[in-house]
């Protein structure tokens, strides 16, 4: 195995996969899982003439990374490789790309789409592949796209349908699935094994070599004293209490502690109800609660700026007494809040601790690299502004940049921006990434000697992966948290869950092979039955109401704007309003630009509520002839025969949406052409 430079522990974990078994390889972050997968793919292609491999990833940027960094350098000379993501045109002819290649590296969603699409040139069958490699395979659960693909696989297996591809999964931690007992953790690991129809392997004989190659960082808890005074936060809470009094909500709604995630969840429920025709109050309470959370995480001025930006858009859209009360409340307290936000005496003590943690590492004059993990995109921007304007941190030579997930919106990054940031971090132009969870897994980021977890409550999988980023010699893993705070409690719990995961995996590995396969077949059979029952239940829920009996309202001003029967579904993705009268309810904003291109449609302009400017979605130009408003249901409330409700995703609505009929649309729009 010298040609690929495998370490002894990598050679150990690939043995069963080389023999053709379905295998999950469990190695820590930095242990070389992808290199092991390259070796398995090479042996598979050598030993099976006509073999075809699919490497599946769960994030777009990993397609290019795996292709350029691992698979193409080692296999490109002897085999035909093609990387396909949503950003390239080859996705529209996926079946042809599969036919013409030996190895396809793609996002799992592209394969799932091709399995579901029956159109010639776009459809593929699972049996066309002889090896499927699942990167970060712990995501193979519930409604995840990995699990959708494996559901098809398992169903075919249970029916005895033909020769199925070999499976290879890669993970740094399957986790415990929220289990707190060894029995529950074992059940979770068995569930992952059943979902992937695989055994799980890890290094035993060469575990010592693995520990030397991937050393654990020194873990440090940087405990922060409680804020002695918080007049800024107290002022926000007082304003929120005034809104509570104004709403006078019914006694059946109990709001939990202000300034917590639990409170926000309660306000979401409150927003769905119409207490005294003051639904907008809930929206403003969420903004104030967000400001309190920001005040607890970063600086007072960051919280103030968020509120100021929110209310700057409300001045011109106030339409009734409730709006004027809410706007007036902020205007009356704005000057006081701004003054408090500028008083260093009341600043968040976490910021001082964070500064000290960074200076300990970057003040040593060496080539330090670090990642600062925080919860939200918004907090990454706040922390970047703080680092960039902090004289002490700049003097220490910190060159920071933000790394967040890709998408559309002010706080998102494009794929190219992500690549540029990581490249600059790798070549030393940057030495500190301020990141959301995107940097925890998968990304090809250089070894760091400092990882900081700041204001995070995550599970044991995220903790292990973040910790694995601190792989340089003498590296430090810092947790900044208040004494007895929830972050500290969760971090301690995650340590125990990490040990529990290891124990559970060992117990599964020690099972008698016959007992193991009997157990996972039983789990697979039960899962298939539950899936079918769930699909029946969903179908029943979706058809509970007729679309004509549903009224859609703007989520912000609650003006009725459409009927459920106006909504049609395009390509099983786009929910559009085909009623021409809908145009009078919205106004258009700027052009939407996407990095990806699409065969059937292209983006138009942003659309917003004409009454209150709430963003609803965007126009799409379908087949270059139908300009249609494409709506996000999370931006609307729905009046149903059973009362008002809201959902985040279209899949959760309780009425049937018909497929869009393009020919009928054209006949209705251009009747003269069809006479």
Secondary structure, DSSP 8 states (H G I E B T S, - for coil): -GGGT--HHHHHHHHHHHTT--EEEE--TTS-HHHHHHHHHHHHHHHSTT--EEEEESSHHHHHHHIIIIIHHHHTTTS-EEEE-TTSGGGGGHHHHHHT-SEEEEEHHHHHHHHH--STTT---GGG-SEEEETTGGG-STT-HHHHHHHHHHHHHHHT-S---EEEEEES----TT--SHHHHHHHHHHHHHHTT-EEE--STTHHHHHHHS---EEEEEEE---S--HHHHHHHHHHHHHHHHH---TT-----TTSHHHHHHHHHHHTS-GGG-THHHHHHHHHHHHHHHHHHS-HHHHHHHHHHHHHTTTTT--SHHHHHHHHHHHHHHHHHHHHHT-GGG--HHHHHHHHHHHHHHTTSS---EEEE-S-HHHHHHHHHHHHT-HHHHHTT--EEEE--B-SSTT-B-HHHHHHHHHHHHHTS--EEEE-GGGTSS------SEEEEES----HHHHHHHHTT--STT-EEEEEEETT-HHHHHHHHHHHHHHHHHHHHHHHHTS-HHHHHHHHHHHHHHHHHHHHHHHHHHHHHHTSB-GGG-EEEETTT--EEEEGGGEEEETTTEEEE--GGGGGGEEEEEE---SS--SSEEEEEEEEETTT--EEEEEEEETTTEEEEEE-GGGEEEEETTEEE--SSGGG-SB--EE--HHHHHHHH-GGGG-
